[in-house]
Amino acid sequence: MVDDDLVVDQQPFRYAGLHLRGFVHAMAQLGVEGITLSRGLDVAEAATFFSTIAERNGIVYFANACSGAVYKVPLASLTDSRQPWRRAADIRLLSPKPASTEVEELLSMIFNPENPRENYMYAADAMRMRLIRINTVTGKRQVLGDEHELFNFPSSLSFMPTLSRSDIFPQLVVVSNQQQLTPITNDLAPGDNFEFPFIATRVVLNRD
């Protein structure tokens, strides 16, 4: 890990860095500069490890496609001297997968960096093609947008910096990668069927 970029075999892997920005930040907070994965780690185990991660005020939030839920754990629990199974006991369920949702994959979770007091965490709900936010106090979810053309398998989120005092409302950019439309990432797709052009959606958020 170099600055905000993920480096794999000495080469910047910026696309993955967009998805794993929360992971990179959390590792930086812990002083971790690199990770070596041993041979024998299977895909499911890797997916569990590199699940969607965000951090704020000493709490790490992570989502996992296997369970379809969002959990939280104190950042300090990741490095204290207790046995791993005792530290794992600090993990708490924050926001369960809705009962009506069969499969869930949150590909990006972020906080507004310019509003450190805000309790909302924003997430790309890729499988249901929508943008949501999760209250980190109550776990309640709110759908902010679900237009198919604008959120066509949303995969990356980023807040736009405030450039002037006239920027009253926060602006969030949502990038969709349409990975459900190619056999490279979806075994059920008969062939590449991308819907051009690829869309980056700017979302203007109200201040609550």
Stockholm file with secondary structure:
# STOCKHOLM 1.0

chainA/1-208         MVDDDLVVDQQPFRYAGLHLRGFVHAMAQLGVEGITLSRGLDVAEAATFFSTIAERNGIVYFANACSGAVYKVPLASLTDSRQPWRRAADIRLLSPKPASTEVEELLSMIFNPENPRENYMYAADAMRMRLIRINTVTGKRQVLGDEHELFNFPSSLSFMPTLSRSDIFPQLVVVSNQQQLTPITNDLAPGDNFEFPFIATRVVLNRD
#=GR chainA/1-208 SS CBTTBCEETTEECHHHHHHTHHHHHHHHHTTCCCCCCCTTCCHHHHHHHTCCEEEETTEEEEEETTTTEEEEEEGGGGTSSSCHHHHHTTCEEEECCCTTCSCCCEEEEECCTTCTTCCEEEEEETTTTEEEEEETTTCCEEEEECCTTTCSSEEEEEECCCCSTTCCSCEEEEEECCGGGSTTTCTTCCSCCCCSSCCEEEEECCCC
#=GC SS_cons         CBTTBCEETTEECHHHHHHTHHHHHHHHHTTCCCCCCCTTCCHHHHHHHTCCEEEETTEEEEEETTTTEEEEEEGGGGTSSSCHHHHHTTCEEEECCCTTCSCCCEEEEECCTTCTTCCEEEEEETTTTEEEEEETTTCCEEEEECCTTTCSSEEEEEECCCCSTTCCSCEEEEEECCGGGSTTTCTTCCSCCCCSSCCEEEEECCCC
//
